[in-house]
Amino acid sequence: MRLYRDHHHAGLSSASAVAIGNFDGVHLGHQALLRRARERAAALEESVETALVSFEPLPKAFFAPESAPPRLSGPADKLRQVREHGVDLTWLLRFNGALAGLSAREFVERILVRGLGARAVITGEDFRFGRGREGDLAMLRRLGEEFGVTVDPVSAVRLGDERISSTAVRAALAAGDLAKAEAMLGRPYTVSGHVIRGRQLGRDLGYPMANLRPWGGSTPLDGVFAVQARVGQGPWRDGVASVGVRP
């Protein structure tokens, strides 16, 4: 998978089917978008790539960092997950003032048409884009007709009567309902990050201990959990994790 960050790039792909979204957690709803993008790319012609447009930091964290919700996955985990779902090219746009200031039309023309050669765009039905969230699905369809791009919205994926979303996964984790979170994610919930130096209490307690700073900055979980842990691609080992505020 090829990865790009700068929104000034152009001509990253000659033709693509593009899925757009935050993709925090890459849950079953996100996976439905990626599956549709792969299907659209295959149906168009052999040379069409499956592409993804996402954002770092997430827009909510850019506009209101103090009230932004905890992340389900950091950038590295998000990229690993989308790679596993057959994405050829990811444009992980730096969400900053310049990007936030693009009008809806500029976003479509610069990012989707000139940047990715979009032949099809796949989004959720509630997708908003452009300066001040001026663009919606109806506007995207109008702009798609102008630029020769097919717009393909994907309906929400549900677990029973509940719409699967990053918010719903966070709520399940915050409530300690790991089985529900796993059902929405399509896999067990994981946290990865960088090991940092702590008080080295493990030496006195007689077992290995690691202090982990999550790549996403925080996690919706809080409490003490039985876990499996590994370093890199090493073996999984049983363990205990204390997550959240230390008592």
C-alpha positions as CSV (number, residue, x, y, z in Angstrom):
1,M,0.0,0.0,0.0
2,R,1.3,3.5,-0.9
3,L,0.9,6.2,1.7
4,Y,0.8,10.0,1.1
5,R,0.3,12.8,3.6
6,D,0.6,16.2,1.8
7,H,-2.7,17.5,0.3
8,H,-0.8,19.5,-2.3
9,H,0.1,16.3,-4.1
10,A,-1.6,15.7,-7.4
11,G,-1.8,12.8,-9.8
12,L,-1.2,10.1,-7.1
13,S,-3.4,7.7,-9.2
14,S,-4.5,7.8,-12.8
15,A,-7.9,6.2,-11.8
16,S,-9.3,5.0,-8.5
17,A,-12.4,4.1,-6.5
18,V,-12.1,6.1,-3.3
19,A,-13.5,5.4,0.1
20,I,-13.6,8.5,2.4
21,G,-13.9,8.7,6.2
22,N,-12.2,9.0,9.5
23,F,-11.9,5.2,9.9
24,D,-11.2,5.4,13.6
25,G,-11.3,1.7,14.7
26,V,-11.9,0.4,11.2
27,H,-15.1,-1.2,12.4
28,L,-17.6,-3.3,10.3
29,G,-19.2,-0.1,8.9
30,H,-15.8,1.1,7.7
31,Q,-15.1,-2.3,6.3
32,A,-18.3,-2.2,4.3
33,L,-17.0,1.1,2.6
34,L,-13.7,-0.6,1.8
35,R,-15.4,-3.7,0.5
36,R,-17.6,-1.5,-1.8
37,A,-14.5,0.4,-3.0
38,R,-12.7,-2.8,-3.9
39,E,-15.8,-4.0,-5.8
40,R,-16.2,-0.7,-7.7
41,A,-12.5,-0.7,-8.6
42,A,-12.7,-4.3,-9.9
43,A,-15.9,-3.6,-11.9
44,L,-14.5,-0.5,-13.6
45,E,-11.4,-1.8,-15.2
46,E,-8.2,-3.6,-14.4
47,S,-6.0,-0.5,-13.9
48,V,-8.4,1.2,-11.3
49,E,-6.9,1.3,-7.8
50,T,-8.7,1.0,-4.5
51,A,-7.9,4.3,-2.6
52,L,-8.7,5.7,0.8
53,V,-8.9,9.3,1.9
54,S,-8.7,9.8,5.7
55,F,-7.5,12.5,8.1
56,E,-4.9,12.9,10.9
57,P,-5.6,14.4,13.3
58,L,-9.3,13.7,13.2
59,P,-11.3,16.8,12.5
60,K,-12.9,16.8,16.0
61,A,-9.5,16.7,17.6
62,F,-8.4,19.6,15.4
63,F,-11.3,21.9,16.1
64,A,-11.9,21.0,19.8
65,P,-8.9,19.0,21.2
66,E,-10.1,19.4,24.8
67,S,-13.5,17.7,24.1
68,A,-12.4,15.2,21.4
69,P,-13.4,11.6,22.2
70,P,-10.7,9.0,22.9
71,R,-9.3,7.3,19.9
72,L,-10.1,3.7,19.0
73,S,-6.9,3.4,17.0
74,G,-3.9,5.5,16.4
75,P,-2.6,6.3,12.9
76,A,-0.3,3.2,12.7
77,D,-3.1,0.8,13.7
78,K,-5.5,2.5,11.2
79,L,-3.1,2.1,8.4
80,R,-2.4,-1.6,9.3
81,Q,-6.1,-2.4,9.3
82,V,-6.9,-0.7,6.0
83,R,-3.9,-2.4,4.4
84,E,-5.4,-5.8,5.5
85,H,-8.6,-4.8,3.6
86,G,-7.0,-4.5,0.2
87,V,-6.4,-0.7,-0.1
88,D,-3.8,0.1,-2.8
89,L,-3.3,3.8,-1.9
90,T,-4.0,5.8,1.3
91,W,-4.0,9.6,1.3
92,L,-3.8,10.3,5.1
93,L,-4.4,14.1,4.8
94,R,-2.9,16.4,7.4
95,F,-6.0,18.0,8.8
96,N,-5.0,21.6,9.4
97,G,-6.3,25.1,8.7
98,A,-5.5,24.9,5.0
99,L,-7.4,21.7,4.5
100,A,-10.3,22.8,6.7
101,G,-10.5,26.0,4.6
102,L,-11.1,24.2,1.3
103,S,-14.6,24.6,-0.1
104,A,-16.6,21.5,-0.9
105,R,-16.0,22.1,-4.6
106,E,-12.2,22.6,-4.0
107,F,-12.1,19.3,-2.0
108,V,-13.7,17.3,-4.8
109,E,-11.6,18.9,-7.6
110,R,-8.2,19.0,-5.9
111,I,-8.3,15.9,-3.7
112,L,-10.6,13.5,-5.5
113,V,-10.4,14.4,-9.2
114,R,-6.9,15.8,-9.6
115,G,-5.2,14.0,-6.8
116,L,-6.7,10.5,-7.1
117,G,-8.3,10.4,-10.6
118,A,-11.5,9.3,-8.8
119,R,-13.9,7.3,-11.0
120,A,-16.1,6.4,-8.0
121,V,-16.4,7.8,-4.5
122,I,-17.8,5.6,-1.7
123,T,-19.0,7.3,1.5
124,G,-21.4,6.9,4.4
125,E,-24.8,8.4,3.9
126,D,-24.1,11.1,6.5
127,F,-20.8,12.2,5.0
128,R,-20.1,16.0,5.3
129,F,-17.1,17.8,3.7
130,G,-15.7,21.1,2.8
131,R,-15.4,24.4,4.7
132,G,-17.9,24.6,7.5
133,R,-19.2,21.1,6.6
134,E,-21.1,22.8,3.7
135,G,-21.0,19.6,1.5
136,D,-23.4,16.7,1.9
137,L,-24.3,13.7,-0.1
138,A,-26.6,15.7,-2.4
139,M,-23.8,18.2,-3.2
140,L,-21.3,15.4,-3.7
141,R,-23.6,13.8,-6.3
142,R,-24.0,17.2,-8.1
143,L,-20.2,17.7,-8.2
144,G,-19.8,14.1,-9.2
145,E,-22.0,14.6,-12.2
146,E,-20.0,17.6,-13.2
147,F,-16.6,15.9,-12.9
148,G,-17.7,12.5,-14.2
149,V,-17.5,10.7,-10.8
150,T,-20.0,8.1,-9.6
151,V,-21.0,8.6,-6.0
152,D,-21.9,5.4,-4.2
153,P,-23.2,5.8,-0.6
154,V,-23.2,2.8,1.7
155,S,-26.0,2.3,4.2
156,A,-25.1,2.0,7.9
157,V,-24.2,-1.5,9.1
158,R,-26.2,-2.5,12.2
159,L,-25.7,-4.8,15.2
160,G,-29.3,-5.7,16.0
161,D,-31.1,-2.4,16.1
162,E,-28.0,-0.3,16.8
163,R,-26.0,1.5,14.1
164,I,-22.3,0.5,14.2
165,S,-20.2,3.6,14.6
166,S,-17.0,4.6,16.3
167,T,-19.2,6.3,18.9
168,A,-21.0,3.1,19.6
169,V,-17.8,1.1,19.9
170,R,-16.4,3.7,22.4
171,A,-19.6,3.4,24.4
172,A,-19.4,-0.4,24.5
173,L,-15.7,-0.2,25.7
174,A,-16.5,2.4,28.3
175,A,-19.2,0.1,29.7
176,G,-16.8,-2.8,29.8
177,D,-18.8,-4.7,27.2
178,L,-15.9,-6.1,25.3
179,A,-18.0,-8.8,23.5
180,K,-20.2,-6.1,22.0
181,A,-17.2,-4.0,20.9
182,E,-15.6,-7.1,19.3
183,A,-18.9,-7.8,17.4
184,M,-18.9,-4.2,16.1
185,L,-15.2,-4.3,15.2
186,G,-15.2,-7.8,13.7
187,R,-12.1,-8.6,15.8
188,P,-11.0,-8.3,19.4
189,Y,-10.2,-4.8,20.6
190,T,-6.5,-4.0,20.7
191,V,-4.3,-1.2,22.0
192,S,-0.8,-0.6,20.7
193,G,1.8,2.0,21.6
194,H,5.3,2.8,22.6
195,V,6.8,1.4,25.8
196,I,8.0,4.2,28.1
197,R,10.2,4.2,31.2
198,G,8.2,3.8,34.4
199,R,9.1,3.3,38.1
200,Q,10.5,-0.2,37.3
201,L,8.2,-1.8,40.0
202,G,8.2,-5.1,38.0
203,R,11.7,-5.8,39.2
204,D,10.5,-5.9,42.8
205,L,7.3,-7.7,42.1
206,G,9.0,-10.5,40.2
207,Y,7.4,-10.3,36.8
208,P,7.9,-8.2,33.7
209,M,6.0,-4.9,33.5
210,A,5.7,-2.4,30.7
211,N,4.2,1.1,30.7
212,L,2.5,1.7,27.3
213,R,1.7,5.1,25.8
214,P,-1.1,4.4,23.2
215,W,-0.4,5.6,19.7
216,G,-3.9,7.1,19.7
217,G,-3.2,9.1,22.8
218,S,-5.9,7.6,25.0
219,T,-8.4,4.7,25.1
220,P,-12.1,4.5,26.0
221,L,-11.3,1.7,28.5
222,D,-10.8,2.2,32.2
223,G,-10.1,-0.6,34.7
224,V,-8.0,-3.7,35.1
225,F,-8.2,-6.4,32.4
226,A,-7.0,-9.9,31.6
227,V,-5.1,-9.4,28.3
228,Q,-2.8,-11.0,25.8
229,A,0.2,-9.0,24.9
230,R,3.1,-9.2,22.5
231,V,6.1,-7.1,21.4
232,G,6.3,-6.6,17.7
233,Q,5.5,-9.9,15.9
234,G,6.6,-12.0,18.9
235,P,4.5,-14.6,20.7
236,W,1.3,-13.7,22.5
237,R,1.6,-14.0,26.3
238,D,-1.1,-13.8,29.0
239,G,-1.0,-10.7,31.2
240,V,-2.9,-8.1,33.2
241,A,-3.3,-4.5,32.1
242,S,-4.3,-1.5,34.2
243,V,-5.9,1.0,31.9
244,G,-6.9,4.6,32.6
245,V,-6.2,6.6,35.7
246,R,-3.8,5.0,38.1
247,P,-5.5,4.7,41.6
